[in-house]
Amino acid sequence: MKLSQSDISKLEDARTVGGDPSVSLSDAEMVNLLKLVARDLDLEIPDELTCEKCDETLDSGFFEAEIDSLGCSKLESTFSLNELLKRSLGEYAEDNPNIFTYYSLLVQLHSYRRKFAKVCDVQEIPELETVIPRGLLEIGKFDEESLVSWLTWRKFLYDIDNRSAQTAGYLFEPILTEAIGGASYSSSKSPIERTNRRGSRQVDCIVGDTAYEFKMRVTIAASGQGRFREELQFAEDARNSGYTPVLLVLDPTPSKKLTKLSNEFGEYGGQAYTGDEAWNHLEVRAGDTLSEFLEKYVRDPISSIDEHKEQFESLAIDHDDEDGSVMVTVGETEIQLR
């Protein structure tokens, strides 16, 4: 099967993440991601795409391989590598069209992981002037020199965490939406009309006559009161627009807000799924091939982190004034941030 122009455009979009800094995957990275898909789904890899060095890297597994190691100068020099990639993907998708989506989602996941690695690499150490006033709350606890360092590193890590939350937020919704064959809509194009006000509202995902609201978690402090009222209104707006509202919350941690929000979806003829129920619902809707992607690349890794949440190791930060590098040691693991 030859990939359509729409398919090719979708791949180009998946391999590029804009903003500052931006990322665009090389052809060799794209090929190695396709070879990972072939390994996952027991597909034959064409001889032209064989590379001993790359295969050793892929043996480590997607999450274990170094984030920059999927590129390869030897593979990159292969004649018409991009055409070989499209031809091979087209042949895989001919037998099972969901393989295209599986591959596209893996490309998106890798693109956003590369983007975040680059964010850490260029994250500036904050200017002292931006944090000095906060020291008024802690003068006396440290000497002045230590207090300046404490305020600076705390802000540095906060800035990185902020970018992490933003980048992860951009990644999750498209992955879940595409895996279950849906589409998301901005407020200007959404079919969900607001009940009490003019205009439409953004919706995370629509599949057939079901309108989904995705959430990583709903804690007591998840949203301000105005935002939470907006979230409560979604179920009524969806029902009045002809859709069945469904709430999917991946973190099952109970809270009063989660109970209230779930009840609201039930009141307007919908359903609310949390934790394992939410994952199971997604995997049933995704079907055999794409549920394997969700399990392998999203659910299992998150569950693995969650299983170790009680473990807490010490942190040390080492800064080199000359080259500006920042080395973080967590427990016995060293990571160069920049």
Summary of the structure (lengths in Angstrom):
residues: 338
radius of gyration: 23.0
end to end distance: 43.5
largest distance: 70.4
contacts: 958
relative contact order: 0.08
helix: 55%
strand: 14%
